[in-house]
């Protein structure tokens, strides 16, 4: 998909694998679409291509009402790239421009606003303001169609600075007024690649989180269920019909998210999500973090095509099509949980996490089912004794040191951080070794190319398949997914042996067992 001719072939075949990777616009209609749009394929001479919806808006095109190109999965490229453009796109997705402006975004990345604008425009065809505006328009559409909020409140909840800006953007992007969007919706297409949203029920906002098929939902829900901390997370229902629920600490308030595993979900290409938010301005951030947790922007075809070239991994990839590398909704929480889980089994790590929550978790104003707590803030843990949590004093010192570094910003773990620098900062914390730092980089920062150093389960899998560690170099840039394939295949055997062998971190993926020295840094 690096050439326009290749992109046109994807459009002609309505290939949903490339939804979100690029957009095409038709000069004769003034409309832009996703590649899988079911409309009649336009002539090549009338088609232009864009890497982002914002670039299409900037060129004067409006969103197709039939295929809703603003509802597609995000591009997997931004998770792979470690340069300033990839980091900026992750931060914009997390709502940084809405909260801190372009100057705040640029400062986080170490660039001037002018330099950042130049980089983004050259790479994706739009500057940071245009990219954020496109995101606000999508959020506004969700609120208009899913709530009864007055349009004025929708405008500010979506992040617009004024009602006039809101009205102008909606007209530009959708060629409609806010009232038009709130009225009868266009008929739905039968296209299974759709990522549309449904009206809200009495329990909050109901929306669909789209992904590129296939999606190994069963394995993802298994993974989350094994590590759910009572009070903050729960998984209810039987396998195949489970619902994952958790509390969210967001930038302006808190929320409760429910994501459902349902039979046949892979046929439609979305997971149903219900969100209850104390402040609707957090909608964009909440959706972004849930997408990261469930790894919904991944490109399973690119991962499978690359890993299947290895004769050892090929049968594993075929056995678990669409296997994801789950992330986290809060990198700070994930880092603390990883330290708690060093050198103990997965169940023991959960018990430590729940003991921490019982003493230091912040209560929800209104509990919901088994959810009653928010994970404690880093600054609170930095000053806590942690004696109530049954672990050695050296581990308590590590938790406090990490929490202090997170609170002070010495260990930055936001979506736009340079991942290598974040790993170095983690290693500078006494008691954190390479396994933990790599694991936080994999899950907390969503790095698709991490093979946790020293992981006992991976070492055992490599020995079983007669592979030397250097063989994993060929798996780049998808080594995180290779690790998950090895973990999920070995899960029953290794998890049963973990208590006698080594330690499996509480937040770990599959049976990833930390080496005995994981909590100690080399002399």
Residue, then its C-alpha position, 0 to 999 in steps of 0.5 A: x500500500x505504498x503506491x497509489x496504484x496499490x491503494x486503488x487495487x485495495x479500493x477496487x476489491x473493497x479490502x477492509x484490511x486497509x480501513x484506517x491505513x489510508x482514505x480515498x476521495x472522489x473529486x467528482x462527488x467531494x466525498x472521502x471514504x474508507x477502502x471497503x466502502x460498498x459504493x460503486x468503485x470510482x474511476x482511477x482518474x477521479x480518485x485521490x489518496x490521503x493518509x488521514x481523515x484530517x488531510x482529506x478534510x483539509x483538501x475540501x472533502x467531506x466524510x461519506x455517510x454510508x461507510x463512515x470513514x471516521x469510525x475505522x480502526x486507527x493505523x497500526x503504523x503509529x504504534x510501530x513508529x518511534x519517531x516524532x510523527x508516530x509519537x505525536x499521533x499517539x498523543x493526539x489520539x490521547x487528547x493532548x491537543x484538546x487539553x494542552x494545545x499544540x504548544x503543550x504537544x510540542x513541548x512533550x516531544x521536545x520540538x517547537x510548534x512550527x517544527x512539529x507542524x512541518x513534520x506532521x504536514x509532510x508525513x500525514x498531510x495535516x498539522x496537529x490542529x487539523x488532526x485534533x479537529x477531525x478527532x473532535x468531529x468524530x467525538x461530537x458525532x458520537x455524542x449527538x447520536x448517542x445522547x440527548x445533550x444539548x448541542x452546546x454541551x456536546x460542543x464543549x464535551x467534544x473539545x471545541x473551544x466555541x460553538x461556532x467552531x463546533x458548527x463550522x467543523x461539523x459542516x465541513x466534515x459531514x456536510x450537515x448541521x448538528x441537528x441533521x446528524x442528530x436526526x434520522x440516521x442514514x440506512x446502515x450498510x450490510x458491510x461487515x467491516x463497519x465500526x458504527x455506533x448505537x444509541x445509548x441505553x440507560x447504562x451509559x454510552x454504547x458504541x462499537x470498537x472496530x478492529x481489523x479481522x481476524x481478532x482472537x477475542x477468546x485469548x484476549x479475554x482469557x488473558x484479562x480474566x487471569x489477571x483481573x484485580x478485584x475492585x478495579x476489574x472483573x470478567x463476568x459470564x461464560x467463555x464466549x459470552x464474557x464481559x470485561x468491566x473495569x474502572x478508569x482514572x481519566x484526565x477530568x474524572x473517572x469512568x466505568x467501561x464494559x467490553x463484551x465478548x460475543x459469539x460471531x463478533x469476528x464476523x462483524x469486526x467490532x466489540x460492543x462497549x458501554x461507557x459511563x463517564x463522570x465527565x463526557x469530555x473524557x470520551x476520546x481519552x477513554x476510547x483511546x485507552x480501551x483500544x490500546x488495552x484490546x490492541x484494536x488498531x493492530x494489523x493482523x495480516x501484516x503480523x501473520x504474513x511476517x511471522x509465518x515466514x518462520x517455520x517454527x512460528x507458522x503453525x502457531x500463527x495458523x492455530x491462533x489467527x488474529x492473536x493480539x498483544x494486549x496493552x493497558x489503560x494506564x501505564x502507571x498502573x501497569x508499571x506498579x502491577x509489574x513490580x508487585x508481580x516480580x518473582x511470584x506466580x500469577x495468582x500470588x501477584x493478583x493477591x498482592x495487587x488486591x491487597x494494595x487496592x484494599x488499603x490504598x485504592x480510591x473508592x468510586x462515588x457509586x460502586x457498580x457490581x464488583x467495581x468499587x475502586x480506582x487504582x491508587x495514584x502514584x503520589x499516594x503510593x510514593x508516600x505509603x508504608x505498604x506494610x499491609x501488602x505482604x511482600x519483602x521490604x526491598x520490593x516495597x522500596x521498589x514500589x515506592x521508588x517507582x511511584x515517586x519517579x512516576x509522580x515526579x515525571x522522572x519516568x515518563x510513560x505517556x503515549x508519546x514518550x520515546x520508548x527506549x528512553x522510558x526503558x532506560x528511565x525504568x532501569x534507573x529505578x533501584x529494583x527494576x531489571x530488564x524483564x520488568x522494563x521490557x514488559x512495561x514497554x510492551x504493555x504500558x507503552x504498546x510497543x509491538x516489538x519487545x521480546x522480554x529479556x530473560x523470560x523463563x517461559x520464552x526461554x523454555x519455548x525457544x529451547x523446545x523449538x531448538x531456537x537460539x535467541x538471535x533467531x528472534x531478530x528476524x521477527x522484528x518489528x512484531x516480536x511482541x506478537x511472537x512472544x504472545x504466540x509462544x506464551x499462549x501455546x505454552x500456557x497450560x504447561x508453564x502456568x502449572x509449573x510456575x510456582x515451583x519454577x520461577x515467578x510469573x508477573x501479575x500483569x503478564x501476558x500468558x504464562x510469562x514467567x519472570x526470571x529469579x533475578x528479575x527484581x535485581x539490577x546487575x552490579 
